[in-house]
Amino acid sequence: MATIHDFAPRAADGTPHSLAQYRGRPVLLVNTASKCGFTGQYAGLEDLWRRHSARGLAVLAFPCNQFGAQEPGDAAEIARFCSLTYEVSFPVLAKVKVNGPEADPLFVHLKRAKPGLFGFQSIKWNFTKFLADGEGRVIGRYAPKTKPVELEGAIEGALTGTAAP
């Protein structure tokens, strides 16, 4: 069975970013956008990253322009916005598509592993969050309206190995 460790989405510079490097660490994967009503969640994601990265948590942002064209910029513009506006220090990878025939294979996997409401294998909006455990298994899916701080319990479970897959 595939895990997130089997994927290598593109980094912002276009090179492969192997998720195998996160083996043994929980990973929070989020499709993001710079001009979205949920964009302020970057601050909460940065807070989670700063407080839990020393214990192993990885946070990865995947900019996406599929919802209301809310991520129109190129990689440099996205990086500048994230850095200057929210002081983001976790990896912001290359822009991806999360739905449709051109969906990034990682997001195809995430949606299959944790379908949405009523079993739909699609993402409804920006800032949908997926949590994987240290084994690379997807153990949680969270709606865009779920604030990063609300993931504390799930992240703690993933960090201590007590989260159920």
C-alpha positions in Angstrom: 0.0 0.0 0.0 1.3 3.4 -1.0 2.3 6.0 1.6 3.2 9.7 1.2 6.8 8.6 1.3 6.3 7.1 -2.2 5.8 10.6 -3.7 8.1 13.4 -4.8 6.1 16.5 -5.6 8.0 19.5 -7.1 9.7 22.0 -4.9 9.2 25.7 -5.7 12.3 25.6 -7.9 10.9 22.7 -9.9 13.2 19.9 -8.5 11.7 16.8 -7.0 11.0 17.1 -3.2 11.0 13.5 -2.0 8.6 12.9 0.9 10.7 9.9 1.9 12.9 12.4 3.7 10.1 12.8 6.3 10.0 9.1 7.2 9.5 8.8 11.0 8.0 12.3 11.2 4.3 13.3 11.1 3.6 15.6 8.1 0.8 18.2 7.7 0.1 18.8 4.0 -2.1 21.8 3.0 -3.3 23.2 -0.3 -2.9 26.9 0.1 -3.7 30.2 -1.7 -2.5 33.8 -1.1 -5.8 35.5 -1.9 -8.3 33.4 0.0 -10.5 34.1 3.0 -8.5 31.3 4.8 -5.1 32.7 3.9 -4.6 33.9 7.5 -4.2 30.3 8.4 -0.6 30.6 7.2 0.0 32.2 10.6 -1.5 29.2 12.5 0.5 26.8 10.3 3.7 28.7 11.0 2.9 28.6 14.7 2.4 24.8 14.6 5.7 24.4 12.7 7.7 26.6 15.1 6.3 24.9 18.2 6.4 21.3 17.0 9.2 21.0 14.4 11.9 20.3 17.0 9.8 17.2 17.9 9.5 16.1 14.3 6.4 17.8 12.8 6.8 18.8 9.1 4.4 21.3 7.5 4.2 21.5 3.7 2.3 24.0 1.7 1.1 23.3 -1.8 -0.1 26.5 -3.5 -3.2 25.9 -5.7 -5.0 28.2 -8.1 -8.0 25.9 -8.8 -10.4 27.6 -6.4 -11.5 31.1 -7.5 -8.1 31.8 -9.1 -6.9 32.7 -5.6 -3.2 31.8 -6.2 -2.3 33.6 -9.4 1.4 34.2 -8.7 4.5 32.4 -9.7 6.8 30.6 -7.3 8.8 33.7 -6.5 5.7 35.8 -5.8 4.2 33.1 -3.6 7.4 32.8 -1.6 7.8 36.5 -1.2 4.1 36.8 0.0 4.5 34.0 2.5 7.7 35.3 3.8 6.8 38.9 4.1 3.2 38.6 5.2 3.4 35.5 7.5 7.1 34.9 8.1 6.6 31.4 6.8 9.6 29.2 7.3 8.3 25.8 6.4 8.5 24.5 2.8 6.2 26.1 0.3 6.4 23.8 -2.7 5.4 24.3 -6.4 1.9 25.2 -7.4 -0.2 22.1 -7.9 -3.6 21.0 -9.1 -5.5 19.0 -6.5 -8.6 18.0 -8.5 -9.3 16.8 -12.0 -7.3 14.8 -14.5 -4.1 16.9 -13.9 -4.2 16.5 -10.1 -0.8 16.0 -8.6 -0.4 12.2 -7.8 0.2 13.0 -4.1 -3.2 14.7 -3.9 -4.8 11.8 -5.7 -3.3 9.5 -3.0 -4.4 11.8 -0.2 -8.0 12.0 -1.4 -8.2 8.2 -1.8 -6.7 7.6 1.6 -9.1 10.1 3.3 -12.1 10.9 1.2 -14.2 13.9 2.0 -17.7 14.0 3.2 -19.9 11.2 1.8 -16.8 9.6 0.4 -16.2 12.2 -2.3 -12.6 12.1 -3.6 -12.3 15.7 -4.3 -11.1 18.8 -2.4 -13.7 21.5 -1.9 -11.5 24.5 -1.3 -8.1 26.0 -0.3 -6.6 25.1 3.1 -7.8 21.5 3.1 -5.4 19.8 5.5 -4.1 16.2 5.6 -2.1 14.7 8.5 0.2 11.7 7.9 1.9 9.8 10.6 5.6 8.9 10.7 4.9 5.8 8.7 3.5 8.0 5.9 -0.1 6.8 6.4 -2.8 9.5 6.1 -4.5 9.6 9.5 -6.6 12.8 9.2 -8.3 15.1 6.8 -9.5 18.5 7.9 -11.8 21.1 6.3 -10.6 24.5 5.2 -12.6 26.1 8.0 -10.7 24.0 10.6 -8.1 26.3 12.1 -4.5 25.0 12.5 -4.7 25.3 16.3 -7.6 22.9 16.3 -5.2 20.2 15.1 -3.2 20.2 18.3 -4.6 17.0 19.6 -4.2 15.1 16.3 -0.7 16.4 15.9 0.2 15.4 19.5 -1.1 12.0 18.8 1.0 11.7 15.6 4.1 13.0 17.4 3.7 10.5 20.3 2.6 7.6 18.0 -0.8 7.3 19.7 -2.8 8.4 16.6 -4.9 5.8 15.0 -4.4 5.3 11.2 
